[in-house]
Amino acid sequence: MKKKYEVLFYIDKLSTKKDQNDPSKMVFSTKELASHLNIQRSNLSAILNELVRENKLEKIAGRPVLYKIHNKLDEDDSIFNQLIGFNGSLAKSIQDIKSTLLYPGKKPVILLSGESGTGKSLLAKKIYEFSKEKGLINENGQLVKLNCKYFMNDETMIKNLFIDYGKAALEKAKNGMIYFDNVHLIPEKYKSIIYDLIEMSSLKENNFMVVLSSDCFNENDLKSNALDNISIKIDLPSLDKRGLVERMELVQGCFKKEARKIDKSIVIEPETLECLLLYHCKNNIKQLVNDISSACSHAFLKNLDNNSNVYVYLDDFPIYVKKGFIFYKEKSTEINRLISHDFLYYYSKDSIEKIKIKESTSAVYEHLEKQDTSLVDKSLLLKNKYNQLISSYRQYIDKEKINELNISKYIPQEIIDIVKEFLDSSSQKLKRVFPQEVFIVLSLHLTKIINNKQIDSVKNLV
Ligand SMILES: Nc1ncnc2c1ncn2[C@@H]1O[C@H](COP(=O)(O)OP(=O)(O)OP(=O)(O)O)[C@@H](O)[C@H]1O
């Protein structure tokens, strides 16, 4: 690693450890740094001045001259910050990768482990870009990707990996980086090629960095001697483990990207966003990205003739996306915090806007009335709307301690009678008993609709 980055990384690390509330403790003299880093003072001064010129350090004039980090490394790290989750589920992994890369010594070998579609290739690309920016690999060094998937069943290809295609790839990766994808797919007897690859990477005439990726389900297959040389293993979380806030960021990012592609705004209903946050994505982010992209192209083709915004409906997605509603109940609190049900979401290439919709024009009801909405979709939509209704009224009912005995304080008697009659006859027809909560919610909801939200006792409802 270039000495310059060793110095910068060291100061950044010390600044993190020192008391950040006391700026006087975040500064360093050349003497102090020279003794810690074991670099001659004259060489160190030259490096420090270069870092000041590059705007990475600030020089504080005086005796002795002091230096401090201009921007913390984390703050000016625009490469990893492009990843969704850089300050959340990926924060520790990114910090570990940076520390490993910047630590003096020979080039590290990094193993990225995670289920399919969790972002291994994208992270490998960011490692390449970061390494290039920090001078760890050559300015002209290329990123070469070898996917074991394509030669796992082809013995000749595996054997020739270092002779034909492989040789050409190694040549191309000289002074750059090789990303060896899906290494767990290499048959056991050929695993030693990974070991050879790692050995070759450090030879002066090759000098490339090695990043490997593997599916975490097959980790045991990797525990062969061939992989003893790995410097660091990074586990990428599956989409379920990233949490809904990050998933929302991913969904929003995808719609913005699609809007950029078609150069039009994309309009999404809140119910669609809910399903996208909740459905089971077997192939993680990759599947989410693909499902959103195909729905957008489907909607775009339907709207080809007009110049207005492209509306992407739940119907444009496959049925398994719509089934996301099934999980609404267990995640309703978090979903309600993230998605506003009375708004339509407009995505353009560089902005997201929310526009209020009236209850009467709610997209859900429009959908229910549409001829081509299937019965399954209708029942899913209704079930979801019902769950939303219950959870939004429940807070109010709990707060006001409303029950069957005191409900007449809040609801006109005619409405109470109508709801009672309706539930009694439904109960007989459907042969089921409705809980008290259903009676209270229906009464409140009906009052709210009839009075157009003007009754004092219910006007604060959602
Ligand atoms: N942190 C992230 N932020 C934004 N987009 C991401 C992130 N991680 C992955 N993606 C996107 O998800 C998709 C899948 O990512 P990627 O191809 O890197 O996954 P993978 O783990 O290599 O997949 P596979 O195992 O199938 O090869 C890509 O479109 C990528 O841009």
The ligand as a MOL file (V3000), in Angstrom:
LIG
                    3D

  0  0  0     0  0            999 V3000
M  V30 BEGIN CTAB
M  V30 COUNTS 31 33 0 0 0
M  V30 BEGIN ATOM
M  V30 1 N -26.4340 -2.4910 -1.4090 0
M  V30 2 C -27.0340 -2.3650 -2.5800 0
M  V30 3 N -27.5170 -1.1730 -2.9440 0
M  V30 4 C -28.1580 -1.0210 -4.1280 0
M  V30 5 N -28.3410 -2.0230 -5.0280 0
M  V30 6 C -27.8730 -3.2240 -4.7220 0
M  V30 7 C -27.1850 -3.4670 -3.4860 0
M  V30 8 N -26.8090 -4.7540 -3.4570 0
M  V30 9 C -27.2300 -5.3050 -4.6050 0
M  V30 10 N -27.8550 -4.4010 -5.3720 0
M  V30 11 C -28.4500 -4.6530 -6.7020 0
M  V30 12 O -29.0320 -5.9570 -6.6460 0
M  V30 13 C -28.8060 -6.6830 -7.8400 0
M  V30 14 C -28.1080 -7.9970 -7.5240 0
M  V30 15 O -26.7900 -7.7350 -7.0120 0
M  V30 16 P -25.5400 -8.6740 -7.3620 0
M  V30 17 O -25.5820 -9.1350 -8.7990 0
M  V30 18 O -24.3300 -7.9360 -6.9280 0
M  V30 19 O -25.8380 -9.9270 -6.4100 0
M  V30 20 P -25.0050 -11.2830 -6.3040 0
M  V30 21 O -25.0090 -11.6570 -4.8750 0
M  V30 22 O -23.6920 -11.1420 -6.9720 0
M  V30 23 O -25.9260 -12.2600 -7.1470 0
M  V30 24 P -25.5790 -13.7660 -7.6260 0
M  V30 25 O -25.2910 -14.5480 -6.4040 0
M  V30 26 O -26.8520 -14.2120 -8.2830 0
M  V30 27 O -24.4390 -13.6610 -8.5710 0
M  V30 28 C -27.9890 -5.7690 -8.7300 0
M  V30 29 O -28.8870 -5.1240 -9.6250 0
M  V30 30 C -27.3850 -4.7500 -7.7840 0
M  V30 31 O -27.1710 -3.5100 -8.4420 0
M  V30 END ATOM
M  V30 BEGIN BOND
M  V30 1 1 1 2
M  V30 2 1 2 3
M  V30 3 2 2 7
M  V30 4 2 3 4
M  V30 5 1 4 5
M  V30 6 2 5 6
M  V30 7 1 6 7
M  V30 8 1 6 10
M  V30 9 1 7 8
M  V30 10 2 8 9
M  V30 11 1 9 10
M  V30 12 1 10 11
M  V30 13 1 11 12
M  V30 14 1 11 30
M  V30 15 1 12 13
M  V30 16 1 13 14
M  V30 17 1 13 28
M  V30 18 1 14 15
M  V30 19 1 15 16
M  V30 20 2 16 17
M  V30 21 1 16 18
M  V30 22 1 16 19
M  V30 23 1 19 20
M  V30 24 2 20 21
M  V30 25 1 20 22
M  V30 26 1 20 23
M  V30 27 1 23 24
M  V30 28 2 24 25
M  V30 29 1 24 26
M  V30 30 1 24 27
M  V30 31 1 28 29
M  V30 32 1 28 30
M  V30 33 1 30 31
M  V30 END BOND
M  V30 END CTAB
M  END
